[in-house]
Amino acid sequence: MKREDADGRSFFNPRRTLRTAFDSMDPNMTRAFLPWVLRHPRHVLNFIHLARAFGASTRVRKGRRSEGMMVPSSLILSMTPDCNLNCAGCYAAATGAVPGKKAGGKDGWGGKKAPLRKALGIEGWRRIIRESSDLGVYCFILAGGEPFLFPELLSLPEDFRDRYFLIYTNGTAMRDSDFGRLRKLSNVTVFVSVEGSRDMTDARRGEGVHDLAMRSLDRLRRNGTMSGITVTITRYNYKY
């Protein structure tokens, strides 16, 4: 969107253009994203592009609905069954989905370990995202196991710049190269798991995990990568 100055010359107004783009998606998006984008102006043009892609995906889903097909706006992709932690109460371990770990997390159910399984490769995930996008899916939630153990994880948001990606991580497996690649991406939000205080987090996830998670969050903040936390609410931390 352009405005004119006192001499009648037009100029680009990023704040107004972004507000218009986000409001067309959802006013809540304006409150969530606009302050962050304006603090990191290198992302302005990319976010305008993402907002337009969101609108296009919404129209595609409405068209599918008229044909009797209900398409979700978001899709969860479990990138890998592998995980470097053994958290108490892990549902993946409890169902025997984490290779080499006892079902039931730390406690174990019957002492049986999950069998090794062949994970889907990068081309398979690209195909899923491409086909889902054609149906109108806009947002992809990358989960695990621990998604940063999947070696080509960040090539997905790099390849699909008009889709938005949420990555759920324990924050202990991110490498220096991951932070460098994330800095260049406007279409990713990284959520790091904590359980509250250091003692609460380490009691569930393992000694030293809280400090590693907070270090990753600090690097993401300094990196200019949109980030947040995820918390598993339990009887031990709900008051906190």
Buried (B, 14 or more C-beta within 10 A) or exposed (E): BEEEEEEEEEEEEBEEBBBBBBBBBEEEBBEEBBEBBBEBEEBBBBBBBBBBBBBEBBEBBEEBEEEEEEBEEEBEBBBBBBBBBBBBEBEBBBEBBBBEBBBBBBEBEEEEBBEEEEBBEBEEBBEBBEEBBEBBBBBBBBBBBBBBBBEBBBBBBBBBBBBBBBBBBBBBBBEEEBBEBBBBBBBBBBBBBBBBEBEBBBBBBBEEBBBBBBBBBEBBEEBBBBBEBEBBEBEEBEEE
